[in-house]
Amino acid sequence: MTARPGVVVRLVEPGDDLATAGDIIRRAYFALPGYPRDPEYDVEIGAVEERVDDDVALALLDGRVVGCLTYVGPASPHFEFDDHEAASFRFFGVDPSVQGAGVGEAMVDWCVARAREQGWARLRIHTLEAMPAAQRLYLRKGFVHDPDNDQDWDGILGIAYVMHL
């Protein structure tokens, strides 16, 4: 599925380099000013191969993997919300070298389209204070802040957003 010119977003396929996808996620997170490093989570975000039971999507720009996320429903162990009528996405990273080129937007569009196709009532996401560009993207795409679902993860604020589909 193509959501932006030159950007293709699709589910992982056999032979895709999941280690590279995981490295992209880590580099994207680690490049964030003020990203709260956590050794366990820093490993988890890049462990794409451990999430293939979920819907792992890649973004390709000119055939090169430049983004990755994990799309989940309420049955997934990676789902963070108490909402059985919603889908979510996590572990979302875009290669810092192409940020601002519409890759993240294409990936969010892919998630919205997938959630609608699957009949979910809502699409939910948590983000961090260190991710203001992501917050602006979510608001621009029609998400709204959902303070009732904000989370405190050992002093790290998970800011909740929801899109009603």
PyMOL commands that place a pseudoatom at each C-alpha (Angstrom):
pseudoatom trace, name=CA, resn=MET, resi=1, chain=A, elem=C, hetatm=0, pos=[0.000, 0.000, 0.000]
pseudoatom trace, name=CA, resn=THR, resi=2, chain=A, elem=C, hetatm=0, pos=[1.404, 3.418, -0.903]
pseudoatom trace, name=CA, resn=ALA, resi=3, chain=A, elem=C, hetatm=0, pos=[0.259, 6.383, 1.170]
pseudoatom trace, name=CA, resn=ARG, resi=4, chain=A, elem=C, hetatm=0, pos=[2.822, 9.032, 0.099]
pseudoatom trace, name=CA, resn=PRO, resi=5, chain=A, elem=C, hetatm=0, pos=[4.726, 9.349, -3.184]
pseudoatom trace, name=CA, resn=GLY, resi=6, chain=A, elem=C, hetatm=0, pos=[7.783, 7.118, -3.090]
pseudoatom trace, name=CA, resn=VAL, resi=7, chain=A, elem=C, hetatm=0, pos=[6.882, 5.540, 0.262]
pseudoatom trace, name=CA, resn=VAL, resi=8, chain=A, elem=C, hetatm=0, pos=[5.480, 2.013, 0.414]
pseudoatom trace, name=CA, resn=VAL, resi=9, chain=A, elem=C, hetatm=0, pos=[4.114, 0.678, 3.699]
pseudoatom trace, name=CA, resn=ARG, resi=10, chain=A, elem=C, hetatm=0, pos=[3.500, -3.043, 3.924]
pseudoatom trace, name=CA, resn=LEU, resi=11, chain=A, elem=C, hetatm=0, pos=[3.544, -5.981, 6.289]
pseudoatom trace, name=CA, resn=VAL, resi=12, chain=A, elem=C, hetatm=0, pos=[6.846, -7.780, 6.725]
pseudoatom trace, name=CA, resn=GLU, resi=13, chain=A, elem=C, hetatm=0, pos=[7.498, -10.582, 4.280]
pseudoatom trace, name=CA, resn=PRO, resi=14, chain=A, elem=C, hetatm=0, pos=[9.791, -13.600, 4.434]
pseudoatom trace, name=CA, resn=GLY, resi=15, chain=A, elem=C, hetatm=0, pos=[13.339, -12.491, 3.793]
pseudoatom trace, name=CA, resn=ASP, resi=16, chain=A, elem=C, hetatm=0, pos=[12.887, -8.967, 5.181]
pseudoatom trace, name=CA, resn=ASP, resi=17, chain=A, elem=C, hetatm=0, pos=[15.789, -7.817, 7.322]
pseudoatom trace, name=CA, resn=LEU, resi=18, chain=A, elem=C, hetatm=0, pos=[14.143, -7.518, 10.748]
pseudoatom trace, name=CA, resn=ALA, resi=19, chain=A, elem=C, hetatm=0, pos=[17.440, -6.698, 12.454]
pseudoatom trace, name=CA, resn=THR, resi=20, chain=A, elem=C, hetatm=0, pos=[17.758, -3.594, 10.266]
pseudoatom trace, name=CA, resn=ALA, resi=21, chain=A, elem=C, hetatm=0, pos=[14.147, -2.671, 11.033]
pseudoatom trace, name=CA, resn=GLY, resi=22, chain=A, elem=C, hetatm=0, pos=[14.865, -2.988, 14.754]
pseudoatom trace, name=CA, resn=ASP, resi=23, chain=A, elem=C, hetatm=0, pos=[18.001, -0.899, 14.406]
pseudoatom trace, name=CA, resn=ILE, resi=24, chain=A, elem=C, hetatm=0, pos=[15.965, 1.848, 12.717]
pseudoatom trace, name=CA, resn=ILE, resi=25, chain=A, elem=C, hetatm=0, pos=[13.548, 1.912, 15.650]
pseudoatom trace, name=CA, resn=ARG, resi=26, chain=A, elem=C, hetatm=0, pos=[16.394, 2.116, 18.160]
pseudoatom trace, name=CA, resn=ARG, resi=27, chain=A, elem=C, hetatm=0, pos=[18.184, 4.879, 16.246]
pseudoatom trace, name=CA, resn=ALA, resi=28, chain=A, elem=C, hetatm=0, pos=[14.958, 6.867, 15.964]
pseudoatom trace, name=CA, resn=TYR, resi=29, chain=A, elem=C, hetatm=0, pos=[14.284, 6.631, 19.695]
pseudoatom trace, name=CA, resn=PHE, resi=30, chain=A, elem=C, hetatm=0, pos=[17.894, 7.239, 20.725]
pseudoatom trace, name=CA, resn=ALA, resi=31, chain=A, elem=C, hetatm=0, pos=[18.048, 10.381, 18.542]
pseudoatom trace, name=CA, resn=LEU, resi=32, chain=A, elem=C, hetatm=0, pos=[15.221, 11.994, 20.520]
pseudoatom trace, name=CA, resn=PRO, resi=33, chain=A, elem=C, hetatm=0, pos=[16.408, 14.789, 22.818]
pseudoatom trace, name=CA, resn=GLY, resi=34, chain=A, elem=C, hetatm=0, pos=[15.499, 13.733, 26.333]
pseudoatom trace, name=CA, resn=TYR, resi=35, chain=A, elem=C, hetatm=0, pos=[14.619, 10.142, 25.440]
pseudoatom trace, name=CA, resn=PRO, resi=36, chain=A, elem=C, hetatm=0, pos=[14.578, 8.314, 28.806]
pseudoatom trace, name=CA, resn=ARG, resi=37, chain=A, elem=C, hetatm=0, pos=[16.979, 5.424, 28.211]
pseudoatom trace, name=CA, resn=ASP, resi=38, chain=A, elem=C, hetatm=0, pos=[16.023, 2.123, 29.820]
pseudoatom trace, name=CA, resn=PRO, resi=39, chain=A, elem=C, hetatm=0, pos=[18.256, -0.886, 29.080]
pseudoatom trace, name=CA, resn=GLU, resi=40, chain=A, elem=C, hetatm=0, pos=[15.393, -3.409, 28.981]
pseudoatom trace, name=CA, resn=TYR, resi=41, chain=A, elem=C, hetatm=0, pos=[13.069, -1.253, 26.878]
pseudoatom trace, name=CA, resn=ASP, resi=42, chain=A, elem=C, hetatm=0, pos=[15.928, -0.229, 24.601]
pseudoatom trace, name=CA, resn=VAL, resi=43, chain=A, elem=C, hetatm=0, pos=[16.336, -3.909, 23.714]
pseudoatom trace, name=CA, resn=GLU, resi=44, chain=A, elem=C, hetatm=0, pos=[12.565, -4.508, 23.440]
pseudoatom trace, name=CA, resn=ILE, resi=45, chain=A, elem=C, hetatm=0, pos=[11.937, -1.716, 20.936]
pseudoatom trace, name=CA, resn=GLY, resi=46, chain=A, elem=C, hetatm=0, pos=[14.399, -3.243, 18.504]
pseudoatom trace, name=CA, resn=ALA, resi=47, chain=A, elem=C, hetatm=0, pos=[13.324, -6.876, 18.941]
pseudoatom trace, name=CA, resn=VAL, resi=48, chain=A, elem=C, hetatm=0, pos=[11.150, -6.900, 15.820]
pseudoatom trace, name=CA, resn=GLU, resi=49, chain=A, elem=C, hetatm=0, pos=[11.610, -10.629, 15.264]
pseudoatom trace, name=CA, resn=GLU, resi=50, chain=A, elem=C, hetatm=0, pos=[9.852, -11.255, 18.600]
pseudoatom trace, name=CA, resn=ARG, resi=51, chain=A, elem=C, hetatm=0, pos=[6.741, -9.399, 17.408]
pseudoatom trace, name=CA, resn=VAL, resi=52, chain=A, elem=C, hetatm=0, pos=[6.071, -11.181, 14.128]
pseudoatom trace, name=CA, resn=ASP, resi=53, chain=A, elem=C, hetatm=0, pos=[2.914, -12.708, 15.657]
pseudoatom trace, name=CA, resn=ASP, resi=54, chain=A, elem=C, hetatm=0, pos=[1.561, -9.151, 15.551]
pseudoatom trace, name=CA, resn=ASP, resi=55, chain=A, elem=C, hetatm=0, pos=[1.314, -7.154, 12.333]
pseudoatom trace, name=CA, resn=VAL, resi=56, chain=A, elem=C, hetatm=0, pos=[4.762, -5.668, 11.834]
pseudoatom trace, name=CA, resn=ALA, resi=57, chain=A, elem=C, hetatm=0, pos=[4.806, -3.083, 9.068]
pseudoatom trace, name=CA, resn=LEU, resi=58, chain=A, elem=C, hetatm=0, pos=[7.784, -1.690, 7.215]
pseudoatom trace, name=CA, resn=ALA, resi=59, chain=A, elem=C, hetatm=0, pos=[8.086, 1.579, 5.360]
pseudoatom trace, name=CA, resn=LEU, resi=60, chain=A, elem=C, hetatm=0, pos=[10.231, 1.487, 2.251]
pseudoatom trace, name=CA, resn=LEU, resi=61, chain=A, elem=C, hetatm=0, pos=[11.542, 4.506, 0.400]
pseudoatom trace, name=CA, resn=ASP, resi=62, chain=A, elem=C, hetatm=0, pos=[12.956, 3.676, -3.015]
pseudoatom trace, name=CA, resn=GLY, resi=63, chain=A, elem=C, hetatm=0, pos=[13.033, 0.019, -1.927]
pseudoatom trace, name=CA, resn=ARG, resi=64, chain=A, elem=C, hetatm=0, pos=[15.071, 0.682, 1.249]
pseudoatom trace, name=CA, resn=VAL, resi=65, chain=A, elem=C, hetatm=0, pos=[13.599, -0.021, 4.711]
pseudoatom trace, name=CA, resn=VAL, resi=66, chain=A, elem=C, hetatm=0, pos=[13.324, 3.329, 6.483]
pseudoatom trace, name=CA, resn=GLY, resi=67, chain=A, elem=C, hetatm=0, pos=[10.605, 2.718, 9.068]
pseudoatom trace, name=CA, resn=CYS, resi=68, chain=A, elem=C, hetatm=0, pos=[8.990, 0.060, 11.189]
pseudoatom trace, name=CA, resn=LEU, resi=69, chain=A, elem=C, hetatm=0, pos=[6.064, -0.265, 13.578]
pseudoatom trace, name=CA, resn=THR, resi=70, chain=A, elem=C, hetatm=0, pos=[4.011, -2.973, 15.219]
pseudoatom trace, name=CA, resn=TYR, resi=71, chain=A, elem=C, hetatm=0, pos=[0.232, -2.775, 14.725]
pseudoatom trace, name=CA, resn=VAL, resi=72, chain=A, elem=C, hetatm=0, pos=[-1.718, -4.559, 17.476]
pseudoatom trace, name=CA, resn=GLY, resi=73, chain=A, elem=C, hetatm=0, pos=[-5.225, -5.397, 18.567]
pseudoatom trace, name=CA, resn=PRO, resi=74, chain=A, elem=C, hetatm=0, pos=[-6.548, -6.012, 22.087]
pseudoatom trace, name=CA, resn=ALA, resi=75, chain=A, elem=C, hetatm=0, pos=[-5.504, -9.688, 22.056]
pseudoatom trace, name=CA, resn=SER, resi=76, chain=A, elem=C, hetatm=0, pos=[-1.822, -8.796, 21.647]
pseudoatom trace, name=CA, resn=PRO, resi=77, chain=A, elem=C, hetatm=0, pos=[0.450, -8.818, 24.702]
pseudoatom trace, name=CA, resn=HIS, resi=78, chain=A, elem=C, hetatm=0, pos=[1.763, -5.484, 23.355]
pseudoatom trace, name=CA, resn=PHE, resi=79, chain=A, elem=C, hetatm=0, pos=[-1.643, -3.751, 23.546]
pseudoatom trace, name=CA, resn=GLU, resi=80, chain=A, elem=C, hetatm=0, pos=[-1.549, -1.107, 26.306]
pseudoatom trace, name=CA, resn=PHE, resi=81, chain=A, elem=C, hetatm=0, pos=[-5.177, -0.014, 26.579]
pseudoatom trace, name=CA, resn=ASP, resi=82, chain=A, elem=C, hetatm=0, pos=[-8.305, -1.333, 28.300]
pseudoatom trace, name=CA, resn=ASP, resi=83, chain=A, elem=C, hetatm=0, pos=[-10.397, -0.983, 25.140]
pseudoatom trace, name=CA, resn=HIS, resi=84, chain=A, elem=C, hetatm=0, pos=[-11.644, -4.062, 23.327]
pseudoatom trace, name=CA, resn=GLU, resi=85, chain=A, elem=C, hetatm=0, pos=[-12.926, -1.989, 20.409]
pseudoatom trace, name=CA, resn=ALA, resi=86, chain=A, elem=C, hetatm=0, pos=[-9.606, -0.419, 19.453]
pseudoatom trace, name=CA, resn=ALA, resi=87, chain=A, elem=C, hetatm=0, pos=[-6.372, -1.184, 17.691]
pseudoatom trace, name=CA, resn=SER, resi=88, chain=A, elem=C, hetatm=0, pos=[-3.043, 0.464, 18.396]
pseudoatom trace, name=CA, resn=PHE, resi=89, chain=A, elem=C, hetatm=0, pos=[0.498, 0.681, 17.105]
pseudoatom trace, name=CA, resn=ARG, resi=90, chain=A, elem=C, hetatm=0, pos=[3.763, 0.605, 18.977]
pseudoatom trace, name=CA, resn=PHE, resi=91, chain=A, elem=C, hetatm=0, pos=[7.513, 0.467, 18.534]
pseudoatom trace, name=CA, resn=PHE, resi=92, chain=A, elem=C, hetatm=0, pos=[7.232, 3.107, 15.788]
pseudoatom trace, name=CA, resn=GLY, resi=93, chain=A, elem=C, hetatm=0, pos=[10.459, 4.445, 14.342]
pseudoatom trace, name=CA, resn=VAL, resi=94, chain=A, elem=C, hetatm=0, pos=[11.575, 6.233, 11.194]
pseudoatom trace, name=CA, resn=ASP, resi=95, chain=A, elem=C, hetatm=0, pos=[15.211, 6.392, 10.128]
pseudoatom trace, name=CA, resn=PRO, resi=96, chain=A, elem=C, hetatm=0, pos=[16.469, 9.801, 11.335]
pseudoatom trace, name=CA, resn=SER, resi=97, chain=A, elem=C, hetatm=0, pos=[18.016, 10.411, 7.892]
pseudoatom trace, name=CA, resn=VAL, resi=98, chain=A, elem=C, hetatm=0, pos=[14.546, 10.575, 6.264]
pseudoatom trace, name=CA, resn=GLN, resi=99, chain=A, elem=C, hetatm=0, pos=[12.465, 12.110, 9.019]
pseudoatom trace, name=CA, resn=GLY, resi=100, chain=A, elem=C, hetatm=0, pos=[10.324, 14.922, 7.661]
pseudoatom trace, name=CA, resn=ALA, resi=101, chain=A, elem=C, hetatm=0, pos=[9.938, 13.230, 4.244]
pseudoatom trace, name=CA, resn=GLY, resi=102, chain=A, elem=C, hetatm=0, pos=[6.411, 11.897, 4.927]
pseudoatom trace, name=CA, resn=VAL, resi=103, chain=A, elem=C, hetatm=0, pos=[7.454, 8.392, 5.992]
pseudoatom trace, name=CA, resn=GLY, resi=104, chain=A, elem=C, hetatm=0, pos=[5.906, 8.627, 9.460]
pseudoatom trace, name=CA, resn=GLU, resi=105, chain=A, elem=C, hetatm=0, pos=[2.740, 10.107, 8.021]
pseudoatom trace, name=CA, resn=ALA, resi=106, chain=A, elem=C, hetatm=0, pos=[2.480, 7.276, 5.498]
pseudoatom trace, name=CA, resn=MET, resi=107, chain=A, elem=C, hetatm=0, pos=[2.867, 4.766, 8.310]
pseudoatom trace, name=CA, resn=VAL, resi=108, chain=A, elem=C, hetatm=0, pos=[0.150, 6.414, 10.407]
pseudoatom trace, name=CA, resn=ASP, resi=109, chain=A, elem=C, hetatm=0, pos=[-2.120, 6.508, 7.334]
pseudoatom trace, name=CA, resn=TRP, resi=110, chain=A, elem=C, hetatm=0, pos=[-1.483, 2.770, 6.871]
pseudoatom trace, name=CA, resn=CYS, resi=111, chain=A, elem=C, hetatm=0, pos=[-2.504, 2.110, 10.494]
pseudoatom trace, name=CA, resn=VAL, resi=112, chain=A, elem=C, hetatm=0, pos=[-5.673, 4.211, 10.168]
pseudoatom trace, name=CA, resn=ALA, resi=113, chain=A, elem=C, hetatm=0, pos=[-6.656, 2.442, 6.954]
pseudoatom trace, name=CA, resn=ARG, resi=114, chain=A, elem=C, hetatm=0, pos=[-5.971, -0.978, 8.483]
pseudoatom trace, name=CA, resn=ALA, resi=115, chain=A, elem=C, hetatm=0, pos=[-7.997, -0.179, 11.618]
pseudoatom trace, name=CA, resn=ARG, resi=116, chain=A, elem=C, hetatm=0, pos=[-10.915, 0.993, 9.486]
pseudoatom trace, name=CA, resn=GLU, resi=117, chain=A, elem=C, hetatm=0, pos=[-10.700, -2.087, 7.232]
pseudoatom trace, name=CA, resn=GLN, resi=118, chain=A, elem=C, hetatm=0, pos=[-10.748, -4.309, 10.313]
pseudoatom trace, name=CA, resn=GLY, resi=119, chain=A, elem=C, hetatm=0, pos=[-13.777, -2.500, 11.743]
pseudoatom trace, name=CA, resn=TRP, resi=120, chain=A, elem=C, hetatm=0, pos=[-12.225, -1.070, 14.900]
pseudoatom trace, name=CA, resn=ALA, resi=121, chain=A, elem=C, hetatm=0, pos=[-14.089, 1.796, 16.568]
pseudoatom trace, name=CA, resn=ARG, resi=122, chain=A, elem=C, hetatm=0, pos=[-10.887, 3.546, 17.620]
pseudoatom trace, name=CA, resn=LEU, resi=123, chain=A, elem=C, hetatm=0, pos=[-7.164, 3.688, 17.025]
pseudoatom trace, name=CA, resn=ARG, resi=124, chain=A, elem=C, hetatm=0, pos=[-5.034, 4.418, 20.100]
pseudoatom trace, name=CA, resn=ILE, resi=125, chain=A, elem=C, hetatm=0, pos=[-1.402, 5.314, 20.666]
pseudoatom trace, name=CA, resn=HIS, resi=126, chain=A, elem=C, hetatm=0, pos=[0.906, 6.291, 23.514]
pseudoatom trace, name=CA, resn=THR, resi=127, chain=A, elem=C, hetatm=0, pos=[3.779, 8.657, 22.914]
pseudoatom trace, name=CA, resn=LEU, resi=128, chain=A, elem=C, hetatm=0, pos=[6.389, 10.250, 25.148]
pseudoatom trace, name=CA, resn=GLU, resi=129, chain=A, elem=C, hetatm=0, pos=[7.174, 13.838, 26.065]
pseudoatom trace, name=CA, resn=ALA, resi=130, chain=A, elem=C, hetatm=0, pos=[10.424, 13.398, 24.110]
pseudoatom trace, name=CA, resn=MET, resi=131, chain=A, elem=C, hetatm=0, pos=[8.356, 12.884, 20.916]
pseudoatom trace, name=CA, resn=PRO, resi=132, chain=A, elem=C, hetatm=0, pos=[6.840, 16.300, 20.076]
pseudoatom trace, name=CA, resn=ALA, resi=133, chain=A, elem=C, hetatm=0, pos=[7.034, 15.690, 16.302]
pseudoatom trace, name=CA, resn=ALA, resi=134, chain=A, elem=C, hetatm=0, pos=[4.984, 12.512, 16.730]
pseudoatom trace, name=CA, resn=GLN, resi=135, chain=A, elem=C, hetatm=0, pos=[2.449, 14.395, 18.831]
pseudoatom trace, name=CA, resn=ARG, resi=136, chain=A, elem=C, hetatm=0, pos=[2.085, 17.055, 16.135]
pseudoatom trace, name=CA, resn=LEU, resi=137, chain=A, elem=C, hetatm=0, pos=[1.665, 14.330, 13.504]
pseudoatom trace, name=CA, resn=TYR, resi=138, chain=A, elem=C, hetatm=0, pos=[-1.052, 12.557, 15.503]
pseudoatom trace, name=CA, resn=LEU, resi=139, chain=A, elem=C, hetatm=0, pos=[-2.972, 15.797, 16.044]
pseudoatom trace, name=CA, resn=ARG, resi=140, chain=A, elem=C, hetatm=0, pos=[-2.654, 16.724, 12.364]
pseudoatom trace, name=CA, resn=LYS, resi=141, chain=A, elem=C, hetatm=0, pos=[-4.000, 13.287, 11.369]
pseudoatom trace, name=CA, resn=GLY, resi=142, chain=A, elem=C, hetatm=0, pos=[-7.088, 13.660, 13.587]
pseudoatom trace, name=CA, resn=PHE, resi=143, chain=A, elem=C, hetatm=0, pos=[-6.058, 12.044, 16.868]
pseudoatom trace, name=CA, resn=VAL, resi=144, chain=A, elem=C, hetatm=0, pos=[-6.981, 13.838, 20.092]
pseudoatom trace, name=CA, resn=HIS, resi=145, chain=A, elem=C, hetatm=0, pos=[-5.241, 13.753, 23.441]
pseudoatom trace, name=CA, resn=ASP, resi=146, chain=A, elem=C, hetatm=0, pos=[-6.931, 11.236, 25.753]
pseudoatom trace, name=CA, resn=PRO, resi=147, chain=A, elem=C, hetatm=0, pos=[-5.718, 12.200, 29.248]
pseudoatom trace, name=CA, resn=ASP, resi=148, chain=A, elem=C, hetatm=0, pos=[-7.804, 9.466, 30.909]
pseudoatom trace, name=CA, resn=ASN, resi=149, chain=A, elem=C, hetatm=0, pos=[-5.443, 6.934, 29.298]
pseudoatom trace, name=CA, resn=ASP, resi=150, chain=A, elem=C, hetatm=0, pos=[-2.151, 8.706, 29.982]
pseudoatom trace, name=CA, resn=GLN, resi=151, chain=A, elem=C, hetatm=0, pos=[0.221, 6.373, 31.832]
pseudoatom trace, name=CA, resn=ASP, resi=152, chain=A, elem=C, hetatm=0, pos=[3.029, 6.816, 34.333]
pseudoatom trace, name=CA, resn=TRP, resi=153, chain=A, elem=C, hetatm=0, pos=[5.727, 4.228, 33.667]
pseudoatom trace, name=CA, resn=ASP, resi=154, chain=A, elem=C, hetatm=0, pos=[8.076, 4.668, 36.612]
pseudoatom trace, name=CA, resn=GLY, resi=155, chain=A, elem=C, hetatm=0, pos=[8.166, 8.440, 36.176]
pseudoatom trace, name=CA, resn=ILE, resi=156, chain=A, elem=C, hetatm=0, pos=[7.964, 8.397, 32.372]
pseudoatom trace, name=CA, resn=LEU, resi=157, chain=A, elem=C, hetatm=0, pos=[4.739, 9.903, 31.056]
pseudoatom trace, name=CA, resn=GLY, resi=158, chain=A, elem=C, hetatm=0, pos=[2.995, 7.948, 28.329]
pseudoatom trace, name=CA, resn=ILE, resi=159, chain=A, elem=C, hetatm=0, pos=[0.748, 10.479, 26.589]
pseudoatom trace, name=CA, resn=ALA, resi=160, chain=A, elem=C, hetatm=0, pos=[-2.370, 8.842, 25.142]
pseudoatom trace, name=CA, resn=TYR, resi=161, chain=A, elem=C, hetatm=0, pos=[-4.004, 9.802, 21.858]
pseudoatom trace, name=CA, resn=VAL, resi=162, chain=A, elem=C, hetatm=0, pos=[-7.123, 8.357, 20.259]
pseudoatom trace, name=CA, resn=MET, resi=163, chain=A, elem=C, hetatm=0, pos=[-8.735, 8.582, 16.857]
pseudoatom trace, name=CA, resn=HIS, resi=164, chain=A, elem=C, hetatm=0, pos=[-12.417, 7.735, 16.677]
pseudoatom trace, name=CA, resn=LEU, resi=165, chain=A, elem=C, hetatm=0, pos=[-13.002, 5.864, 13.462]
for i in range(1, 165): cmd.bond("trace and resi %d" % i, "trace and resi %d" % (i + 1))
show_as sticks, trace
zoom trace
